C-alpha cells in the first residue's frame, strides 16, 4: 500500500535535512588548517562529540592542556606542529617573548580558521543536501525547489549554530593537563621548573606555545609555586602492586601521605607484600583504613613508615610515641579508621551500621584538642570527620588546617576559609580485583604549600591515569586565596 503523499513529502524533506546536516557536520570533523605564528606553526581542527573545550596539544612532548569555554559539544584543537628555533634559543637564553603579540596571532589564526570552516560547512551541507534533494525530486514526493530550500535552511542553521557555539568564550584559564603516555603529565613538572618573575601576568603562556611548557593558569598576583614544598596524597591502593611504580615516580623525593586502605584485609600475606610502600616517600606517612589491620600497621612501622594513630605515632612493638609529628615542615596528626581490622579477630570486616555517629563524635573531640597545634590531619573516611569539618566550616580555624582523606575512590578538593579537604581518589584503581568492574582511574593529589610566614596551602594538582590506556590528565587548582581567609593578617614572603 503506497504511503500518503504528505507523508512521502515529509520523509523526503527529513532525508534532505539529514543529508545537509551530515554534510555540514562531516566538514566540521575533517577540515583542519595549518597556520604560521612567529613562534612556530600550529594546526587547527575540530573533534566533534566531546565536552566543549579548547584543546592545546604539543606532540613534541606528548602532553597538552584543555580549557573550558567552548559551548558546542566539540573540541577546538590546536596542535603545535613545528617550533621557531630562534625563539626557543632566545627563551633558553633568558629573553622574553611578546606574549600578547603571540596571543593576538593565535586568536587571529583561530578566527581565520573558523571563518573558513563555516564557509566549507555551508558548501558541504548544500552539496550533500542538494544531491539528496535532486535524487528525491518529483511531483509526488518533494519538488526540487522545496528540497533545495530545505537543504539551504538546514545548512544555514548548522553554520549559524556553529558560529555561535564554537568560538571560545570567557577567560581562558584553569586548564586540565593530559598526556597520552603512562607517565604523569609532563606539564606539572614543567610548570614547577619554570622561573617566574614577580610581575608577569602571562609569563606561563610563552613556552606552551613553543612546546616548552609555560601556560597562563592564574593572574600574577598569586604566590609563585616554583621552589615551594610539596607532598603527595594517595589512598586506597587495595593491594594493587602494579600501581607502585607510578606512585614511586610521583613521590620521588617528596613526602607521601597514604590515607588508608593499602590492603583488602590487612592479612600477614598482604603485609609482607606491602612493605615496599614504607620506602616510597621521603618519608611515607600511613593512616589505617577499614580494609587495613593492626598487624599491617605494625609491619609498616617496623619497615620505616610513619604510622599515625589517634594515640600517637605507632612504633613497631605496638607502643605509641608523639601525637603530632613533623613531615615536610608541617605539623601532622592522624586518626585510625574506627573499623580497622584486627589480627586477633582473623581480619574480619568490623564495619557496623549505626556506629558512624559515635565515631564522628569521637573524632570531633579528638580534633578539638589539636586545633592550633597541627597543620594537617589525616583520616581515612570523610564521613568520620564530617562533624568536625562542619564545625570548622561554621567557625573557621585561626590557622588553616588541611584534612587529607580517602575511602570514596573519588578525587575531590574542597577549599574554604581556613580549611582545605583533599581526597586523592584511589591510587590502586579500586584494587586489581576491580579493574574490570569498577574501572576507576588511578588517581592521586599533589599539594603545594608554603611554610613562612605561616603555613598555607597554595595549590592542589589532581592527577588521574586510565589503567587501561595509560592516558593521564592533571588539573591544577589554586586554593590559597580561598583558604587564607581563615588566617590572621600576615605579610607574605
N, C-alpha and C positions, 0 to 999 in steps of 0.2 A: 504494500500500500504506500503510494508516494506521500512524502511529507507535505504539509500545507505550505503554501508559497511564503507566508510571513515567517514561518519557522526556518525555511531554507534561506531566506534573506538574512535573518538574524544570525544563523550559523555561519553563513558566508562572511558577514561583517565581522563576527568574532574571529574567524580564521585570519582575515586580513589584518585586524588589530593585533592579534597574537604574533603574526609574522613581522609586522612593523616593530613591535616591541622587542622581538627576538633579534631583529636586525640591529636596532639601536643598542640593545644590551650586549650583543656579541661584539659590536665595535668597541664598546666600553671596555670589554675584557681583553681585547687583543691589541689595541693601539697603544704604543709607547713612543717615547720621543727622547732623543739624546740632546742635551743642551750643554754648552760650554760656559763655565764660570771662570773667574780669574784664578780660583784656587784649584780648578780641575774640571772634570767632565762628570755630569750626572745623567742618569737615565730615569725618566718619569713614566709611571704607568699606574693602572688601577687594577685591583684584585677584588671583584665583587663577592658578595656572600659572606662578609666578615663584619664584626663590630666596627663601626666607623672610626677611622683613625688615620693620622698622618704617620707613615712608616718610613723612617730613615735608616737605611742599611748600608754597611760598609763591608763588601765581600772580602776585601783585603785582610781584615782581621776577624771576619766571620762574627760580627755582632752588630746590633742595631738598637735604635730607640723608637718607641712607639708613643705617640701623643694622641690624646682625645681631641675632639674639635671638628671632626667630620661627621655630619648628620646622616649622610647616605650610608646604607649598610654595605660599605666597601672600604678598602684601604687604599689611600692615595700613597703610592710607593715612590720613594726617591732613593736610588742606589748610586753610591759613589763609584764610578767606573774607572776613573783614572785621576791621578793627582799631579798637580803642577810641582815638579821637584824643586823649582826655585823657591816657591812659597814654603815648602816643607823645610828647606835648608834655612830660610830666614827665621822660621819659628824655632827650629832647633838651636839657632844661634842666640835666641832670646829676643828677637824682634817680634813686634806685634803685627797682626793682620787687621785691616779695617773691617771689623765685624759688621758694622752697619751696612757698608757697601756690599759685602758678601750676602747679607740677608736680603738686601734690595734685589741683587742679582737673582737669588734663589726665588724670591717672590715673583719677579718678572718672568722667570723661566716657567714656574708652575702656572702662572696666569696664561702665558702663551700656549702652554700645553693644553690647558683646559679649553681655551678658545678653539684650538684646532680639533680637539676631541669632540666638542659639541657639534662642529660642522660635519665631521665624519660620522657622528652618530645620526645626525639628521639624514645624511645621504644614505647610510646603511639601512635605516628604518624605511625610508622612501623606496629604496631599491627592492628590499625583500617584500615589503608590504605591497608595492606596486606589482611585483611579479605574481603574487598570490591573487591580487585583485584582477589581473589580466587573465589568469588561469580560470577564475571562477565567474568571469563576466557572463552575462546572459539576461534575457528579459525575465526569465522565471527564477533567477537566483538573485544576483546583485549586479546592477548596471555598473559599467566601468567607471563612470563619473562618480557614482556613490562610493565604489570601492576605493578609488584614489583619494576621495575626501577622508575616508576612514584612515587610510594609510598616513595621510598628511597630518590629521588631527592627533593620531597616536604618536607619531614620531615627534611632533612639536611638543606634546605633553611630556614625553620621556626626556627630551632635551631640556625643557624648562625645569623639570624636577631635578635633573642632574645639575643644572646650572645653579640652582638654589641650594642644594644639599651637599654637593661635593667640595666646594672650596672650604678650606679650614676656617673656622670662626673662633674668635676669642683669643686669649693669651696662650701661646704655645709653651707649656710648662709641664712639670710633674711627669716626666717620661717613665715608661716601663722599659727596662733594658732586657734584651734577649740575645741568645746565641744558639746556633744550631748544633754545636758540638757538646760533648759531655762535661766540659769544664764549666766552672762558674763564669758568668758573663765577664768578659774582659773589661767591659765598661766600668765596673765597680773599681777594679784595680787601677784603671787609667785615671778615673776621677780622683782617687786617693793620691796618685802620684803627681798630678798636675800642680804646678806652682800657681798660687793665686795672689793677685795684688789686692790692696785694700779697697780700691775704688771701682774695680771693674764690674759693671752690671752684666756684660755679655762675654766675659773672658772665656767662659767654659764652652762657648759655641765654636771658637776658632778651629780647633783641630778636629772636631767632629766632622766638619765639612771637608777636611783634607785627610780624613782617616786616622787622626792621631788622638782623638778622644777627649775633646773638651766640649761641654754642652751646657747651654743655659738651662738650669733647672730651677733656680730661685734668684731673686734680686741680690745685689751685692751687700745689702745691709745684714744679711745672715752672717753669723760667725763662720769663718773658714773651717773646713773639716780636715784639710791636709795636716798630717802630723798628730792628729788627736788620737787618744787611746780608743781602742775598740774591744768589744767582746762578742763572742758568738753564742747565740741562744738556740738550742735544739732540744728535742724531746721525742718520745715515742718511737724509739728505734725498733722495739719488738723483735729482737734477735736478727734483724736483717744485716748480717755481717757484710753483705755486698755493698752497703752504703758507707762503710767505714773509710775506704779510700777517699771518697768525696768529703767526708767530714774532716779527715786529716788535712786535705788541701785547704778547706775553708778556714780551719782553725790553726793553720800553721803559724806558730809564734804568738798566738793570741790566747787569752783566757777562754775556756769553753764551759758553758753552763748547760748541764743536761737536766731538764726539768721533769725527770721521771719516765717510767715505763721503758727502760732499756731492754727488758726481757718480757716473756709472756707469763712465766710462773715464778721466776726467781729461783729455779732449781739449781742444784750443785753443778749439773752439766752446763747450764746456761752461764752460771757464774764463771766457770772456767773459760768459756769461750769469750766472755766479755771483758776479761782482764785487760785486754789491749786498749779499751776505752780510757782507762786511767792515765795512759801516757800520751793521749792525743793533744790535749790542751796544755797551755802554759799559764796556769795549771788547769786541770779538769775538775769542775765542781759538779757534784751529783746530789740530787734530792730524790728520795724514793717515791715511786708511783704505786698505784693499786695493783699493777702487774709485777712489781718487784718484790723482794723479800728481805728480811733482816739478814739472812745468810749472804745474799748477794751484796748488800751494802757493806758488810764487814769485809768481804773479799776485795771489794773495790778500795776500801780504806787501806787495807794491807798492801794493795798494789800501788798506792801513792795518790789516789784521788782524794780530794777534799769532799767528804760526805757530810752534808749539813742536815741536822735534825732540829726539832723544836727544843731539844735538851742540850744542844751544842754540837760541836764537831765530833763525829763518831771516830773513835780510834779502832784499830784492828782487833783489839782484845774485847771490844764491846763497851768500853767506858767512853766518857764524853769529855771534851775539852771546852774551849771558849765558845760562847754563843754567837758572837759576831767575829768574822774573820775578814782580813784584808785580801781582796782579789782585784788585781789591776788598779790598785789605788782606791777601790770602792769598799765601803763597809757593807758586808753581805751576811745575811742570815737565811736559813732555810727551814722549811716545815715539811716533815714526812707525811705522806698521804695517810689519813686515818685508817684506810683499808689495806695497808701494806700487808703482804702475805708473810707467814711465819713458817720457818723450817719445822718447828715443833708441832705444827698442825698440818704437815705434809703439803705445804704450799697451796692449800685450798683457797678458793675465792672467798674473801671476807666481806664483800660488799653486802650491806643490808639496807633495803629501802626504809626510809624513815629516820635513819641515823645522820643524814646530812645536816639537819638543822642543829643538832648538838655539835657536830664537827665545825660548823660555821661559827657558833658561839665560842668554842674553844680557840679557834684561830683568831677571832677578833680580840679576845682577851690577851692572847699571846702577842699579837701585833701592837696592841695599845702600849704595852710595856717597852716596845722597841722604837716607837716614834721619836725622831730626833737623834737616834743612836745608829741608824742604818741608812744606807743609800739604796740598797737592793734587797728585796725579799723574793725568795724562790719557793714556789709551791706548785704541786703537780696539777691539781684540779681547780680551775677558775671558780667553780661552784663553792668550793670550800672557803675561798677568800671573798665570796660575794658580799657578805655583810660588812666586812672591814673596808672593802672597796666603796660600798655605799657611804660609809662614814667619811672616808677621805674625799669623796666627791661633794658631799654636803658641807664639809669643813676641811678645806684643803690643807695639807701639811705645810708647815712653815718652810721646810726644805723639801725639794722634790724627792719622791720615792718611786723607784722602778719596781714593778711587780712582774716577775717572769714566770710564765705558766705553760702548760701543755695540755694533754689529755684529749682535746677535741679533735685533733688531727687537722685543724683548720687554721691557717696563718691569720693572725689578727694583730692590729696595732690600735690602741685607743689612748690618745693623748688628751689630757685635761689639765686644768690648773693644778699644779703641784703633784701630778700623778701621771705615770706612763705605764700602761699594761701591754706586755708584748707576749704573743704566743707564736712560737716558731713553726707550728704545724706539726708535721711528722717527718723526721729525717729518715725513717725506715719505710715510708710509703704504706704505713699500717702493718708492716711485717711481711716477710716473704710469703706467708700463707694467704695474704690478702691482695697480692699484686694483681691477680686475675679478676677478683670480685670487686674489691673496694676501689682499686685504681686511683688511689691518692697519689699526688705528686710528692716526690721527696722535697722537703722544704726546711728552711732554717731562717734565722734572722741575725743580722749583724748590727749591733748598737754602737754608734759613735758618741762619745761623751767628752766633757771637759772635767777637769778636777779643780781648777782655780779660776776665780777666787772662791767659787763654791761649786760643788758637783752639780752638773746639769746635763741631761741627755740632749744631744743635738740632732741626731738623725737615726732612722732605722731603715736598713736595707732588707727588703723581703725577697728572698731568693727561692725559686721554685724550679724543679727539674723533672721532666717527664721520664719515668723509669723505663719506658719502652723505647722512645726515640732518642733520649738523651738531650733533647732540646731544653733550653733553660731560659728563664726570664728573671728579671730583678727589678724591683721598684724602690726608689729612694723616697722616704717620707721625712721631711723636716719637721721636727717636733719642738724645737727649743722655744719658739715664741709662745706656743700654747702652754707648755709645761712651766715655763719660768714665771708665770703669773703667780705661782704659789710661794716663791722665794722672796725674801726681803730684798729691797733695792741694793744692788752692789755694782761696783764698777767692773765692766768687762775687761778681761785681759786682752 
